[in-house]
Amino acid sequence: MTKENIKHKYVLINENFIEKSLANISISNRGFLFGDGIFESCRVQNQQIFNFDLHWKRLSAGAKYLQLNLPEKQKIYQLANQLINKNKVINGLIKIHVSRDGESMGYLPLEKNKINLFFQTRDLSAYPINDKLIVCDVKASIYKFKTLNSLPYILAKIFANENNCLDSIMLDENNYICETSSANIFWIKDQKIYTPSSDLSIINGTIRQTLINMKELKIIEGKFKINDLETADEVFITNTNLLIFPISSIAFRNKKNFYIINYKKTLVKKVEKLLKIETKIS
């Protein structure tokens, strides 16, 4: 058994604690068959779920869109905390996974309101050494919540990995900047902070929203094209695992060739410090 499995020995499936090595789902589960479901990955800080209200807002909006019958907010919170305590997680991540269950007639669910609830904890990912991004051709997802069908993000991440980059920048059909495969993107120009509008094909990350809500920061949301990134002074990405991560360079495409632009990391560090003070994350 690996160190990770020893630390995170149990998962929680439909309110039952099961050893991770023994856990399984039915082959008729629609999350497995069709990606019919949603998930949230929440940060655990000092045994507490960080930003749970924002995660719940996105989870419940996704459930409503997909017509999934979620338990009440307090129930989800209670179950998540039970697993955190069972696995003795101090700092880490907990994944809340909701899929439609039951039999199907092709794509049609025969038991629309039957769901499968799955909770799993893990360590925070190590801080990346690679701090480069690349612009890819994979278009951003149209959904504003995290679905179990993650193919666009998988393809974008593979493209980044094949080009020795941390992640790929994804555009929409109109070539507006949206997000990376696993993070929201921000940039600084003339000491002003910019980020793609939530009206675009982005998942409004909880760290993104936390930054936007901070009075100390005046973040400009809008519809931006690649040239806005090309002329930026600094670039950073945000997600639950990394919080704020400064980017050193981006590979842009010029027809069939790529060209690299490098960025500073001065003001990003100040933004990161403000976030940690605001959220009391060390």
Secondary structure as a PSIPRED ss2 file (coil, helix, strand):
# PSIPRED VFORMAT (PSIPRED V4.0)

   1 M C   1.000  0.000  0.000
   2 T C   1.000  0.000  0.000
   3 K H   0.000  1.000  0.000
   4 E H   0.000  1.000  0.000
   5 N H   0.000  1.000  0.000
   6 I H   0.000  1.000  0.000
   7 K H   0.000  1.000  0.000
   8 H C   1.000  0.000  0.000
   9 K C   1.000  0.000  0.000
  10 Y E   0.000  0.000  1.000
  11 V E   0.000  0.000  1.000
  12 L E   0.000  0.000  1.000
  13 I E   0.000  0.000  1.000
  14 N C   1.000  0.000  0.000
  15 E C   1.000  0.000  0.000
  16 N E   0.000  0.000  1.000
  17 F E   0.000  0.000  1.000
  18 I E   0.000  0.000  1.000
  19 E E   0.000  0.000  1.000
  20 K H   0.000  1.000  0.000
  21 S H   0.000  1.000  0.000
  22 L H   0.000  1.000  0.000
  23 A C   1.000  0.000  0.000
  24 N C   1.000  0.000  0.000
  25 I C   1.000  0.000  0.000
  26 S C   1.000  0.000  0.000
  27 I C   1.000  0.000  0.000
  28 S C   1.000  0.000  0.000
  29 N C   1.000  0.000  0.000
  30 R H   0.000  1.000  0.000
  31 G H   0.000  1.000  0.000
  32 F H   0.000  1.000  0.000
  33 L H   0.000  1.000  0.000
  34 F H   0.000  1.000  0.000
  35 G C   1.000  0.000  0.000
  36 D C   1.000  0.000  0.000
  37 G E   0.000  0.000  1.000
  38 I E   0.000  0.000  1.000
  39 F E   0.000  0.000  1.000
  40 E E   0.000  0.000  1.000
  41 S E   0.000  0.000  1.000
  42 C E   0.000  0.000  1.000
  43 R E   0.000  0.000  1.000
  44 V E   0.000  0.000  1.000
  45 Q E   0.000  0.000  1.000
  46 N C   1.000  0.000  0.000
  47 Q C   1.000  0.000  0.000
  48 Q E   0.000  0.000  1.000
  49 I E   0.000  0.000  1.000
  50 F C   1.000  0.000  0.000
  51 N C   1.000  0.000  0.000
  52 F H   0.000  1.000  0.000
  53 D H   0.000  1.000  0.000
  54 L H   0.000  1.000  0.000
  55 H H   0.000  1.000  0.000
  56 W H   0.000  1.000  0.000
  57 K H   0.000  1.000  0.000
  58 R H   0.000  1.000  0.000
  59 L H   0.000  1.000  0.000
  60 S H   0.000  1.000  0.000
  61 A H   0.000  1.000  0.000
  62 G H   0.000  1.000  0.000
  63 A H   0.000  1.000  0.000
  64 K H   0.000  1.000  0.000
  65 Y H   0.000  1.000  0.000
  66 L H   0.000  1.000  0.000
  67 Q C   1.000  0.000  0.000
  68 L C   1.000  0.000  0.000
  69 N C   1.000  0.000  0.000
  70 L C   1.000  0.000  0.000
  71 P C   1.000  0.000  0.000
  72 E C   1.000  0.000  0.000
  73 K H   0.000  1.000  0.000
  74 Q H   0.000  1.000  0.000
  75 K H   0.000  1.000  0.000
  76 I H   0.000  1.000  0.000
  77 Y H   0.000  1.000  0.000
  78 Q H   0.000  1.000  0.000
  79 L H   0.000  1.000  0.000
  80 A H   0.000  1.000  0.000
  81 N H   0.000  1.000  0.000
  82 Q H   0.000  1.000  0.000
  83 L H   0.000  1.000  0.000
  84 I H   0.000  1.000  0.000
  85 N H   0.000  1.000  0.000
  86 K H   0.000  1.000  0.000
  87 N C   1.000  0.000  0.000
  88 K C   1.000  0.000  0.000
  89 V C   1.000  0.000  0.000
  90 I C   1.000  0.000  0.000
  91 N C   1.000  0.000  0.000
  92 G E   0.000  0.000  1.000
  93 L E   0.000  0.000  1.000
  94 I E   0.000  0.000  1.000
  95 K E   0.000  0.000  1.000
  96 I E   0.000  0.000  1.000
  97 H E   0.000  0.000  1.000
  98 V E   0.000  0.000  1.000
  99 S E   0.000  0.000  1.000
 100 R E   0.000  0.000  1.000
 101 D C   1.000  0.000  0.000
 102 G C   1.000  0.000  0.000
 103 E C   1.000  0.000  0.000
 104 S E   0.000  0.000  1.000
 105 M E   0.000  0.000  1.000
 106 G C   1.000  0.000  0.000
 107 Y C   1.000  0.000  0.000
 108 L E   0.000  0.000  1.000
 109 P E   0.000  0.000  1.000
 110 L C   1.000  0.000  0.000
 111 E C   1.000  0.000  0.000
 112 K C   1.000  0.000  0.000
 113 N C   1.000  0.000  0.000
 114 K C   1.000  0.000  0.000
 115 I E   0.000  0.000  1.000
 116 N E   0.000  0.000  1.000
 117 L E   0.000  0.000  1.000
 118 F E   0.000  0.000  1.000
 119 F E   0.000  0.000  1.000
 120 Q E   0.000  0.000  1.000
 121 T E   0.000  0.000  1.000
 122 R E   0.000  0.000  1.000
 123 D C   1.000  0.000  0.000
 124 L C   1.000  0.000  0.000
 125 S C   1.000  0.000  0.000
 126 A C   1.000  0.000  0.000
 127 Y C   1.000  0.000  0.000
 128 P C   1.000  0.000  0.000
 129 I C   1.000  0.000  0.000
 130 N C   1.000  0.000  0.000
 131 D C   1.000  0.000  0.000
 132 K E   0.000  0.000  1.000
 133 L E   0.000  0.000  1.000
 134 I E   0.000  0.000  1.000
 135 V E   0.000  0.000  1.000
 136 C E   0.000  0.000  1.000
 137 D E   0.000  0.000  1.000
 138 V E   0.000  0.000  1.000
 139 K E   0.000  0.000  1.000
 140 A C   1.000  0.000  0.000
 141 S C   1.000  0.000  0.000
 142 I C   1.000  0.000  0.000
 143 Y C   1.000  0.000  0.000
 144 K C   1.000  0.000  0.000
 145 F C   1.000  0.000  0.000
 146 K C   1.000  0.000  0.000
 147 T E   0.000  0.000  1.000
 148 L C   1.000  0.000  0.000
 149 N C   1.000  0.000  0.000
 150 S C   1.000  0.000  0.000
 151 L H   0.000  1.000  0.000
 152 P H   0.000  1.000  0.000
 153 Y H   0.000  1.000  0.000
 154 I H   0.000  1.000  0.000
 155 L H   0.000  1.000  0.000
 156 A H   0.000  1.000  0.000
 157 K H   0.000  1.000  0.000
 158 I H   0.000  1.000  0.000
 159 F H   0.000  1.000  0.000
 160 A H   0.000  1.000  0.000
 161 N H   0.000  1.000  0.000
 162 E H   0.000  1.000  0.000
 163 N C   1.000  0.000  0.000
 164 N C   1.000  0.000  0.000
 165 C C   1.000  0.000  0.000
 166 L C   1.000  0.000  0.000
 167 D E   0.000  0.000  1.000
 168 S E   0.000  0.000  1.000
 169 I E   0.000  0.000  1.000
 170 M E   0.000  0.000  1.000
 171 L E   0.000  0.000  1.000
 172 D C   1.000  0.000  0.000
 173 E C   1.000  0.000  0.000
 174 N C   1.000  0.000  0.000
 175 N C   1.000  0.000  0.000
 176 Y C   1.000  0.000  0.000
 177 I E   0.000  0.000  1.000
 178 C E   0.000  0.000  1.000
 179 E E   0.000  0.000  1.000
 180 T E   0.000  0.000  1.000
 181 S C   1.000  0.000  0.000
 182 S C   1.000  0.000  0.000
 183 A C   1.000  0.000  0.000
 184 N E   0.000  0.000  1.000
 185 I E   0.000  0.000  1.000
 186 F E   0.000  0.000  1.000
 187 W E   0.000  0.000  1.000
 188 I E   0.000  0.000  1.000
 189 K E   0.000  0.000  1.000
 190 D C   1.000  0.000  0.000
 191 Q C   1.000  0.000  0.000
 192 K E   0.000  0.000  1.000
 193 I E   0.000  0.000  1.000
 194 Y E   0.000  0.000  1.000
 195 T E   0.000  0.000  1.000
 196 P E   0.000  0.000  1.000
 197 S C   1.000  0.000  0.000
 198 S C   1.000  0.000  0.000
 199 D C   1.000  0.000  0.000
 200 L C   1.000  0.000  0.000
 201 S C   1.000  0.000  0.000
 202 I C   1.000  0.000  0.000
 203 I C   1.000  0.000  0.000
 204 N C   1.000  0.000  0.000
 205 G C   1.000  0.000  0.000
 206 T H   0.000  1.000  0.000
 207 I H   0.000  1.000  0.000
 208 R H   0.000  1.000  0.000
 209 Q H   0.000  1.000  0.000
 210 T H   0.000  1.000  0.000
 211 L H   0.000  1.000  0.000
 212 I H   0.000  1.000  0.000
 213 N H   0.000  1.000  0.000
 214 M C   1.000  0.000  0.000
 215 K C   1.000  0.000  0.000
 216 E C   1.000  0.000  0.000
 217 L C   1.000  0.000  0.000
 218 K C   1.000  0.000  0.000
 219 I E   0.000  0.000  1.000
 220 I E   0.000  0.000  1.000
 221 E E   0.000  0.000  1.000
 222 G E   0.000  0.000  1.000
 223 K C   1.000  0.000  0.000
 224 F C   1.000  0.000  0.000
 225 K C   1.000  0.000  0.000
 226 I H   0.000  1.000  0.000
 227 N H   0.000  1.000  0.000
 228 D H   0.000  1.000  0.000
 229 L H   0.000  1.000  0.000
 230 E H   0.000  1.000  0.000
 231 T C   1.000  0.000  0.000
 232 A C   1.000  0.000  0.000
 233 D C   1.000  0.000  0.000
 234 E E   0.000  0.000  1.000
 235 V E   0.000  0.000  1.000
 236 F E   0.000  0.000  1.000
 237 I E   0.000  0.000  1.000
 238 T E   0.000  0.000  1.000
 239 N E   0.000  0.000  1.000
 240 T C   1.000  0.000  0.000
 241 N C   1.000  0.000  0.000
 242 L C   1.000  0.000  0.000
 243 L E   0.000  0.000  1.000
 244 I E   0.000  0.000  1.000
 245 F E   0.000  0.000  1.000
 246 P E   0.000  0.000  1.000
 247 I E   0.000  0.000  1.000
 248 S C   1.000  0.000  0.000
 249 S E   0.000  0.000  1.000
 250 I E   0.000  0.000  1.000
 251 A E   0.000  0.000  1.000
 252 F E   0.000  0.000  1.000
 253 R E   0.000  0.000  1.000
 254 N E   0.000  0.000  1.000
 255 K C   1.000  0.000  0.000
 256 K C   1.000  0.000  0.000
 257 N E   0.000  0.000  1.000
 258 F E   0.000  0.000  1.000
 259 Y E   0.000  0.000  1.000
 260 I E   0.000  0.000  1.000
 261 I E   0.000  0.000  1.000
 262 N E   0.000  0.000  1.000
 263 Y C   1.000  0.000  0.000
 264 K E   0.000  0.000  1.000
 265 K C   1.000  0.000  0.000
 266 T H   0.000  1.000  0.000
 267 L H   0.000  1.000  0.000
 268 V H   0.000  1.000  0.000
 269 K H   0.000  1.000  0.000
 270 K H   0.000  1.000  0.000
 271 V H   0.000  1.000  0.000
 272 E H   0.000  1.000  0.000
 273 K H   0.000  1.000  0.000
 274 L H   0.000  1.000  0.000
 275 L H   0.000  1.000  0.000
 276 K H   0.000  1.000  0.000
 277 I H   0.000  1.000  0.000
 278 E H   0.000  1.000  0.000
 279 T H   0.000  1.000  0.000
 280 K C   1.000  0.000  0.000
 281 I C   1.000  0.000  0.000
 282 S C   1.000  0.000  0.000
